[in-house]
Amino acid sequence: MNLEIKRDLASSWFQTLQNAFCEDIVRIEKNKAKFISKNWKRSYKKDEGGGEYRILQNGNVFEKVGVNFSKVYGKFPKEFQKNIPGANKDPRFWASGISVVMHMKNPLIPAMHFNTRYINTTYGWFGGGMDVTPSKIDIKEKKKFHRTLKEMCDRHNKSFYKKYKNWCDDYFYLPHRKEPRGIGGIFFDYKRDNFEKDFKFVRDVGVTFQLIFNDIISKKIKKKWTAKEKETQYIKRGRYAEFNLLYDRGTKFGLQTGGNTDGILMSLPPLAKWK
């Protein structure tokens, strides 16, 4: 399979997933809240790709949710080349992906994050994952979430779940706070064993996230919450913002490669607090 076909397959899937996620979100909102969509270009002087970010705010269920698709290409800045596999030999790159961040109105429903991507330098690889960040731990929900991820991973390779769960736990950790961001999930990067198998796994990750967020929301959408629980959510969102601004690879990659700033920072919560 040639490189152009691989790129087309990956970017088309990410766009399909963006549409599917947004349709579900609008349905959950019972069509009472809509996405605001904005197309953007990496460069207005030459063709270097771009993308579309969609944001829905102040819904009955979602306080803020962003679903961002991108397909960009060009050359890495010199200072960035040494940090990207394959870029030290050739600074040209191609990258496409989808990222989703959900901040919920009901503090009993956790914040949820998902992304998958395909990147080409002198070779190509997949990366991504998902994680859940509750402001109030629900043990039953946590067990089911990880059981679902394990079942999905096991369909592809029995070693994936433990490996990618541990990677997620290490990655989504705030060292300055000495605490995890949430209850974990899976995280993987530089996945380049076999395009067909890797792409099949990446598609399964996307479909599984769709099933998970629908399931979690449906179970808690009508639960009553208190002002105290909302305050706890605001504090937890502060931690979320700290991680995304200080440590998140996607944030750094997007900003350093000329991505759309609003689309990149859509992951930040609409309101957060610090004690």
Helices and strands as residue ranges (DSSP letters): H 3-28, E 36-41, E 49-57, E 62-75, H 78-81, E 92-104, E 111-120, E 124-133, H 139-154, H 160-171, E 173-174, E 179-180, E 185-191, H 195-220, H 227-246, H 249-256, H 261-264, G 265-267
